[in-house]
Amino acid sequence: MAVGGFGGVDGPVSSFNGKITASVVITCIVAASSGLIFGYDIGISGGVTTMQPFLQKFFPSVLRKAAEAKTNIYCVYDSQVLTSFTSSLYIAGLAASLVASRLSAAIGRRNTMVLGGLTFLAGAAINGGAANVAMLIFGRILLGFGVGFTNQATPVYLSEVAPPRWRGAFNTGFQFFIGIGVVAANCINYGTAKRSWGWRLSLGLAVVPAAIMTIGALLISDTPSSLIERGKVEQARHSLRKVRGKDCDVEAELAELKKASDVANEAKREPFVTIFERQYRPHLVMSIAIPFFQQLTGINIIAFYAPVLFQSVGFGNDSALIAAIILGLVNLASILVSTGVVDRFGRRFLFLEGGIQMFVCQVGVAVLLAVTTGVSGTKEISKGYAILVLVLMCIYAAGFGWSWGPLSWLIPSEIFPIKIRSTGQSISVAVNFATTFVLSQTFLTMLCHFKYGTFLFYAAWIASMTIFVALFLPETKGIPLDSMNSVWEKHWYWRRFVSG
């Protein structure tokens, strides 16, 4: 039953009756819930690494360093073994995301999501029962494979199922569930922090979001594009009718999807070779630049280490966890803002506004820390100034939540033609994981050596990426997936690659 509708958009599917139906809403919510596992892991890692029983069992050197009177506030948690615990997931995710391209094309988007959920579930169980560092890191690697599979398949799934005019709003659901996962993890960390076995509960409860998204994925059908790609035309017709509404004529849209798939099949070229052709240069650049820049906003690092960071600037352990929860809630609320405006004001507006907002906040935090803790970082920061740091971090998180957060998953999933869509998304997710790995492995060391300059480092990158978007990213709002080539043909720079 249709619960809403919209007018046509330019392109070959402009006459399709793409109503927002109850079915498409439910399907997209269930699919987007795959973001829960990624968000839960981001939130749980930082909290667990501040728990004394966890550090005592696996990383006692960190506690010894914290006990040294002369350690400055920036260097307490500088431990390569500790950062290996966090970052091992991202190396596994990098490998999984590259494999997921072929897997998604072979078994479909939905089945790839199911496989990701099951793998993550196994990793969570191992982490909850870990007896040593090796077991802990093995569990993290399994979590990485799970996240790699789901992060590759889910954004593409959402872009392929959603009506073109509201594709942005539906796709932000993935980032929204990542945000829910982060907040839930921070709340659980706060509740378990004072118990000697609390870290086991925090890590082990990751089985819950994994079970939710896996069961959910089993209950939805695959995307029409994916089914046609695998030659299942009748199932594709049924899937399309289900998401567009029973009384909607889907034959024209089905024919368009089949035509796009036939063109891709006739080429019979290796997608990883095709994507490097000159005509796909803008697609390739965006699939690398967007996720690379997303991580260089510094958001995941701040989310991983929020409790550690807030402890470092003067909050106690409980206060640091509460501050991390506040930060997560602000991010979650801002994603809802993005959902409401991304298809009205467009992608570029949100990227540019969010970039300026984040830049100002990072510079503000750097100046504040420099003035209050001194160049060496040995002075203690007052409670009032620590709260001001939290306020600036919240404004920063809001800027990210309605710009680079959801849009970095949306853009790569919507710009590729079907023949290289899975490959393009895989490259995008792989770049995301590779950059996250390097940053998470180096952040605590960088915080120790650069001190407040760490925030200026991220501010410089935010300025660069905002200029990049202003010059090179065309607006993709409301454009059907199979008409996306037109935006590159009209762009002042990219048209030289895609035309002729």
ZIVENZI-V401220 format. One record per residue. N is the residue number from 1. BURIAL is 1 if it has 24 or more other C-alpha atoms within 12 Angstrom, else 0. Layout:
BEGIN
n-><N,N>
burial-><BURIAL,BURIAL>
END
This chain:
BEGIN
n-><1,2,3,4,5,6,7,8,9,10,11,12,13,14,15,16,17,18,19,20,21,22,23,24,25,26,27,28,29,30,31,32,33,34,35,36,37,38,39,40,41,42,43,44,45,46,47,48,49,50,51,52,53,54,55,56,57,58,59,60,61,62,63,64,65,66,67,68,69,70,71,72,73,74,75,76,77,78,79,80,81,82,83,84,85,86,87,88,89,90,91,92,93,94,95,96,97,98,99,100,101,102,103,104,105,106,107,108,109,110,111,112,113,114,115,116,117,118,119,120,121,122,123,124,125,126,127,128,129,130,131,132,133,134,135,136,137,138,139,140,141,142,143,144,145,146,147,148,149,150,151,152,153,154,155,156,157,158,159,160,161,162,163,164,165,166,167,168,169,170,171,172,173,174,175,176,177,178,179,180,181,182,183,184,185,186,187,188,189,190,191,192,193,194,195,196,197,198,199,200,201,202,203,204,205,206,207,208,209,210,211,212,213,214,215,216,217,218,219,220,221,222,223,224,225,226,227,228,229,230,231,232,233,234,235,236,237,238,239,240,241,242,243,244,245,246,247,248,249,250,251,252,253,254,255,256,257,258,259,260,261,262,263,264,265,266,267,268,269,270,271,272,273,274,275,276,277,278,279,280,281,282,283,284,285,286,287,288,289,290,291,292,293,294,295,296,297,298,299,300,301,302,303,304,305,306,307,308,309,310,311,312,313,314,315,316,317,318,319,320,321,322,323,324,325,326,327,328,329,330,331,332,333,334,335,336,337,338,339,340,341,342,343,344,345,346,347,348,349,350,351,352,353,354,355,356,357,358,359,360,361,362,363,364,365,366,367,368,369,370,371,372,373,374,375,376,377,378,379,380,381,382,383,384,385,386,387,388,389,390,391,392,393,394,395,396,397,398,399,400,401,402,403,404,405,406,407,408,409,410,411,412,413,414,415,416,417,418,419,420,421,422,423,424,425,426,427,428,429,430,431,432,433,434,435,436,437,438,439,440,441,442,443,444,445,446,447,448,449,450,451,452,453,454,455,456,457,458,459,460,461,462,463,464,465,466,467,468,469,470,471,472,473,474,475,476,477,478,479,480,481,482,483,484,485,486,487,488,489,490,491,492,493,494,495,496,497,498,499,500>
burial-><0,0,0,0,0,0,0,0,0,0,0,1,1,1,0,1,1,1,1,1,1,0,1,1,1,1,1,1,1,1,1,1,1,1,1,1,1,1,1,1,1,1,1,1,1,1,1,1,1,1,1,1,0,1,1,0,1,1,1,0,0,1,1,0,0,1,0,0,0,0,0,1,1,1,1,1,1,1,1,0,1,1,1,1,1,1,1,1,1,1,1,1,1,1,1,1,1,1,1,1,1,1,1,1,1,0,1,1,1,1,1,1,1,1,1,1,1,1,1,1,1,1,1,1,1,1,1,1,1,1,0,0,1,0,0,1,1,1,1,1,1,1,1,1,1,1,1,1,1,1,1,1,1,1,1,1,1,1,1,1,1,1,1,1,1,1,1,1,1,1,1,1,1,1,1,1,1,1,1,1,1,1,1,1,1,1,1,1,1,1,1,1,1,0,0,0,1,1,1,1,1,1,1,1,1,1,1,1,1,1,1,1,1,1,1,1,1,1,0,1,1,1,1,1,1,1,1,1,1,1,0,0,1,0,0,1,1,1,1,1,1,1,1,1,1,0,0,1,0,1,1,0,1,1,1,1,1,1,0,1,1,0,0,1,0,0,0,0,0,0,1,1,0,1,1,0,0,0,0,1,1,1,1,1,1,1,1,1,1,1,1,1,1,1,1,1,1,1,1,1,1,1,1,1,1,1,1,1,1,1,1,1,1,1,1,0,1,1,1,1,1,1,1,1,1,1,1,1,1,1,1,1,1,1,1,1,1,1,1,0,1,1,1,0,1,1,1,1,1,1,1,1,1,1,1,1,1,1,1,1,1,1,1,1,1,1,1,1,1,1,0,1,1,0,0,1,1,1,0,1,1,0,0,0,1,1,1,1,1,1,1,1,1,1,1,1,1,1,1,1,1,1,1,1,1,1,1,1,1,1,1,1,1,1,1,1,1,1,1,1,1,1,1,1,1,1,1,1,1,1,1,1,1,1,1,1,1,1,1,1,1,1,1,1,1,1,1,1,0,1,1,1,1,1,1,1,1,1,1,1,1,1,1,1,1,1,0,0,1,0,0,1,1,1,1,1,1,1,1,1,1,1,1,1,1,1,1,1,0,0,0,0,0,1,0,0,0,0,0,0>
END
